[in-house]
Amino acid sequence: MSKPTLVLGATNNPERYAWKAANMLLDYGHEVYPVGIKKGEVGGRNIERVFPSAPIDTITLYLNPGNQLPWVATILNSGARRIIFNPGTENDALMEAARAAGMEVIEACTLVMLRTGQY
């Protein structure tokens, strides 16, 4: 079953894990919404600077804690069911706020979750 996923920190750089995750999510049949600060494209989709109006199941985070602050309110008000904190993105304050907002909080690697059927 497809889980519409927002990749926050999306990039068009194929060396970055956010790029790899966006493409792997597409390979596994999930709708992907790449969001980041730089223009570009990943998986045939434009990287946007704002969250889509479409319903989001999962936010997979690829921003270090210092770059997360401008996105906190948008994340918490997104209506997403869960947020995945990939390695290097762990942020206790955001995790606590997300739980308080009713979101499932997962500390894991999206790539590993997909490959092992845990996504």
N, C-alpha and C positions, 0 to 999 in steps of 0.2 A: 504494500500500500504506500502510495506516494505521501511524503510528508513535506509540504512546502517549507523550504529552508532559506533563511536569510544568512548569507555569509558576510559578517561584519568585519571589515578590514580586507575586503576583496582587492585583488590586484591582477594586473595582466602579466606579471612576472612569473614564468613557469618554474622558477627556482623556489618560489615561496609556497608554504603549506596551504595558505588560503586559496591559491590557484589550483593546487592539486585537489583540495577538498571540493571546490566548486565543480571541477570536472568529474571527480569520482561520484559525487552526489548525482550528477546528471547521468552518468553511466549506470547507476543503480536505480534510475527511474524517478528521482525526486525533482520537483520543480525548484529551481534555484533563483534567488534574488540577490545578486551581488551588490553590496553597498560599501563604498569606500570614499576616500577623499581625492583620489587621482582618477582622471578620465582614462577610459580604456574599455576593454572587453575581455570577458572570460567565458569560455564555453558557448560562444555565440551570443552572449547577452551583454548589454552595456552595463558598466559599473555606474550605479546611481549614487547620488549624494544624500538621498532621503529614503526612508523606509517606504515600501509600496503600500497602497491601500488594500491590496489583496490580503486575505487571512494568512497568517504565518503560524506554522506549528512549532518550528525550532529556529532559534538563533544560534549559530555556531560562531564563536568569538575568536577573532584573530588580531586583536589589538592588545598591546600591553596595558597594564593598569593606568599608566600615565596618559594614554591616549583614549581611555574609555570615558573620562569625565563628561565631555560634551554630548555623549550618547546616552547617559544614564536615564534621563527622563523618558527619552524615546523608547529605550529598551523596556522600561518598566510599564509604559503605557501601550506597548505594541500588541498586547493580547496574545502573545506567543505562549504556548503551553510549557515550553522548556528552553533552557539556555545551556549550551555546552561551553565550558571553559577549557579550551585546548591548552596544552602545556605552554607556560609563560604568560598566560592571561589571567591566572588566578587573582581574585580580588575579593577579600573577605567582606568588605562593605557592600559591594555590588551583589555578592552572593546572598548576603543576609537580606538586602532590600528585595531581591528577586523572589526569595522564599516568602517574604512578607506579602509580596504582590501575588502570591499563589502560583508562581512558576516552579517547575521542577528544575533543580540545579544539578548539573552533572560535571564533574571534573574528569575529563577523558580526552582522548584523541579521536576526532571525527573519522579520520582515515581508518584507525583500528576498529572503531565501532562498526563501520560499514563492512570491512573485510571479515569480521567475526560474527556478523548477523545480529549485533546488539543495537543497531540504529533504529 
